[in-house]
Amino acid sequence: MTLWTRAGLGWRELAVRLWRQVYEDELLARCAELAYFFLFSVFPLLLFLTTLLGYADAYTGLRADLFRLLARFTPSRDVTRLLHGTLDEITKARNSAKLSLSLVAALWVASNGMLAVGRTLNHAYGLKETRRWWRRRLVALALTLAFSLLAVVALTLIFSGRSVGEALADRVGLGIAFYVVWHFLVRWPLILFFLVISFEMVYNFAPNQGKKANRHWVTPGGVAGVGLWLLACYGLRIYLVYFRSYTTAYGSLGAVILLLVWFYFTAFAILMGGEVNSEIGKELASKPVKRVPAKARRRK
């Protein structure tokens, strides 16, 4: 059996178990904790990521592409402007030498969010943290760095690959056919693939599963987590189109509050994906292992 067979669990039974775990694991309160850590981690992470893009970018376009892609998922233009404007202020306030020296500090602060995810997933998986503090920090730093590098590779493929493909298409004479194939059959599947891999990295290495744990990639939890996150992003965006009332209640702090709400839903998607894998994994572990008799093995 694999995680995709759900260990024989029906959809209804799995949903009931997940509903129970939301309350037993205090998932909603832990989402608020993660949203708080995400708020403190997002700007150092963006600083580190955009600096990496600066080293990898030959024509200063990937940073703009990063925020253009980010605008597709943020619930409001106000949130995108807040992220972009704050990052510009941080960058302008430092000269190039200090900015280079601050990358290590930015990576360190950004990894705090990953540490918080690991602690929360440990609770969701029913695991006890036995790793030393420095090992946990190294894992969080490695995951943050891997996420950043994955984002750079993804952006390069998604945006730079398009210009290369268009140049080839013009030579071959494909024209509009290439645009349709690239946009619908290549570009968005690539984005979804990198999103799923990012979630799976967190599920595989952030919690304390041990060195000998079976690492699974493209799991039901990873797909469910990405699906929930996309649903939350676009659902919140649709809600704001018709009920743009957060500025009435919070005034100039409205964009910050909206950013926190978005981080809250992001945390919920990550943790629910982990709960899906956890529940299926527990059911798999409870199933007896079918052993092949020695005589049957010899016949084979």
Secondary structure, DSSP 8 states (H G I E B T S, - for coil): --GGGGGG--HHHHHHHHHHHHHHTTHHHHHHHHHHHHHHHHHHHHHHHHHHHHHH-SSS-HHHHHHHHHHHHSS-HHHHHHHHHHHHHHHHTS-HHHHHHHHHHHHHHHHHHHHHHHHHHHHHHT----S-HHHHHHHHHHHHHHHHHHHHHHHIIIIIHHHHHHHHHHHHT-THHHHHIIIIIIIHHHHHHHHHHHHHHHHHHSS---TT----SS-HHHHHHHHHHHHHHHHHHHHHHH---HHHHHGGGHHHHHHHHHHHHHHHHHHHHHHHHHHHHHHHHHS------HHHHHH-
